[in-house]
Amino acid sequence: MYNNASSCVPLSWSANDTDAIEPSFYVCIIATILHSIFWLSIFTYSSLRQWESLQWVYAFLVVDLLLLIRFFILYSLRTSSACVSIGLRIFVCYFESVGDIYLNFLQGYVLLALNICRHYQITRGGADIYTSHRRLMLAAHIMIYLIPLVVLIIEIQVGWAVSYYRLGGSCDLDFLSIGTRIFNTIFGYAFPVCLTLIYLCFSLRHVRLTAAAIHNQTIADSRLKHHRSLVLQSFIFYSVWLLLWSPHVIVSQYTYVSSMVGAISQLLNYVELASDPMIITALDVRFLKTWRKTFNKIKARVVPIMNAECI
């Protein structure tokens, strides 16, 4: 598993690896600030505390937070010269190598669940699937969180994957056969992405057919506008997310995480984390209104202070 038999060695990155990860550090700081503002607005405004109807959005953003927490924990360990025991080093390596792939797998499946629920709402005339199918929602959460983790554990236990530590670099999950890598690419990327795109297309098709079937033009226009807005929001958010998320999920199966390609794909992944709160806010009028209120309140307090200091 490790290429160094010493019982106590530093976990610090080499100078080259530290330089490669530095841009991601600043992106993650920006992402943390944006996520903090986002969650502050949720706990400040009761209109956003719709835990059931927005459960998949919040689950997705919690995964974002876990990825950020993971990054800063590893960054603090990897930039420290402290010597760690072999036991702690093993734990850190699994936390680093497995945690990254697992959490990114979760993002794909959480967004799939979100789009399936939106499709149900659109095709059922706005029916509230979250309150009418609470047990199904709970089962979906449990399956989404457990299955990817179980898959990775099985791959490690049967010897299809090995957590490998490179001195001066990051820990990486090496998949020992091309078959395992192809399976993970299908399971963690192709399957949730293809299903999500299929449901988005089905939703768009339903919106068009429903609008054409309604004879009352006023009702048709109103319903079409609302449902088209939901589908458009999903398409825009998913397109941006897919563009930034895809490289890292695919590259992590075939390339060392600290390579140049791996570092670039990781950077894009962290840019995606920073963009998530902004995209959700821009596309959902509820979040947009609260952010405007928050900004106006901050502006109302800060501007007078700045003017007083200038005088």
SULHU-V214219 format. One record per residue. SS is DSSP state (@ for helix, = for strand, . for the rest). PHI is phi in degrees with one decimal (NA if undefined). Layout:
ss/phi
SS/PHI
SS/PHI
//
This chain:
ss/phi
./NA
=/-122.9
./-99.4
./-141.3
./-89.3
./-62.4
./-82.5
=/-149.0
=/-137.8
=/-68.5
./-94.3
./-63.8
./-72.1
./-71.7
@/-60.6
@/-66.6
@/-67.0
@/-64.1
@/-63.4
@/-68.5
@/-89.2
@/-57.6
@/-58.1
@/-64.4
@/-60.6
@/-70.0
@/-64.3
@/-68.4
@/-63.9
@/-61.7
@/-61.7
@/-63.7
@/-62.5
@/-65.0
@/-67.4
@/-63.3
@/-62.9
@/-60.9
@/-70.0
@/-63.1
@/-67.1
@/-64.8
@/-80.4
@/-87.2
./-107.6
@/-64.7
@/-64.6
@/-96.4
./-85.7
./-101.0
./-62.9
./-80.1
./-69.4
./-111.1
@/-61.8
@/-75.7
@/-64.0
@/-68.5
@/-62.5
@/-62.6
@/-71.3
@/-66.3
@/-61.9
@/-55.5
@/-62.7
@/-63.5
@/-65.6
@/-68.3
@/-60.6
@/-58.0
@/-60.8
@/-69.6
@/-62.7
@/-67.8
@/-63.3
@/-66.5
@/-71.9
@/-77.7
./-100.2
./-98.9
./-96.5
./-64.3
=/-90.5
=/-119.0
=/-75.6
@/-63.3
@/-64.4
@/-67.3
@/-64.2
@/-63.3
@/-61.4
@/-61.4
@/-65.1
@/-67.9
@/-60.1
@/-75.9
@/-77.9
@/-77.7
@/-59.5
@/-63.7
@/-66.5
@/-60.3
@/-66.4
@/-72.0
@/-60.6
@/-58.6
@/-56.3
@/-62.1
@/-78.1
@/-66.4
@/-67.3
@/-61.8
@/-61.5
@/-59.1
@/-73.7
@/-65.7
@/-65.6
@/-65.2
@/-61.4
@/-61.3
@/-63.2
@/-68.2
@/-79.5
./-109.3
./66.9
./86.9
./-59.5
./-88.5
@/-69.0
@/-71.6
@/-91.8
@/-83.5
./-132.1
@/-62.6
@/-65.5
@/-63.9
@/-63.4
@/-63.2
@/-63.1
@/-63.9
@/-60.2
@/-61.4
@/-64.6
@/-64.7
@/-79.2
@/-91.0
@/-59.8
@/-59.4
@/-66.3
@/-62.3
@/-59.8
@/-66.5
@/-63.5
@/-61.3
@/-60.9
@/-72.7
@/-65.6
./-88.8
./88.2
./-81.3
=/-139.7
=/-134.5
=/-80.2
=/-116.4
=/-104.7
./-105.9
./-56.3
./85.4
./-129.5
./-90.0
=/-78.6
=/-130.5
=/-94.0
=/-88.5
=/-95.1
./-83.5
./-139.0
@/-66.1
@/-63.9
@/-64.9
@/-66.1
@/-65.5
@/-59.5
@/-64.0
@/-64.1
@/-70.7
@/-67.8
@/-91.5
@/-128.7
@/-62.4
@/-63.4
@/-66.1
@/-67.6
@/-63.4
@/-63.4
@/-62.8
@/-64.0
@/-63.6
@/-65.9
@/-63.6
@/-66.7
@/-61.6
@/-64.2
@/-64.3
@/-63.7
@/-63.3
@/-59.7
@/-67.3
@/-66.4
@/-65.0
@/-63.2
@/-71.3
@/-85.1
./-86.1
./-82.2
./-74.4
@/-64.2
@/-64.3
@/-64.6
@/-61.1
@/-64.0
@/-65.1
@/-66.6
@/-62.1
@/-62.9
@/-65.7
@/-68.9
@/-64.5
@/-63.4
@/-61.3
@/-66.5
@/-63.5
@/-57.6
@/-63.9
@/-63.5
@/-65.2
@/-60.9
@/-67.8
@/-64.9
@/-64.8
@/-60.5
@/-64.3
@/-62.6
@/-90.0
@/-84.9
@/-56.0
@/-54.7
@/-69.5
@/-64.2
@/-76.9
@/-62.4
@/-62.5
@/-82.2
@/-125.2
./-131.9
./-60.8
./-63.5
./-93.0
./-70.3
@/-60.1
@/-64.0
@/-63.7
@/-65.4
@/-67.3
@/-65.8
@/-64.8
@/-59.7
@/-61.2
@/-62.1
@/-74.6
@/-62.9
@/-62.2
@/-61.9
@/-70.7
@/-82.0
@/-55.7
@/-61.8
@/-68.3
@/-67.4
@/-60.9
@/-64.7
@/-68.9
@/-94.0
./-112.4
@/-62.1
@/-63.8
@/-71.6
@/-62.4
@/-63.8
@/-68.8
@/-65.9
@/-64.7
@/-61.5
@/-62.9
@/-63.2
@/-65.0
@/-65.9
@/-63.7
@/-62.6
@/-65.0
@/-89.7
@/-77.9
@/-58.9
@/-59.4
@/-64.8
@/-64.7
@/-65.1
@/-65.2
@/-67.3
@/-65.8
./-70.5
//
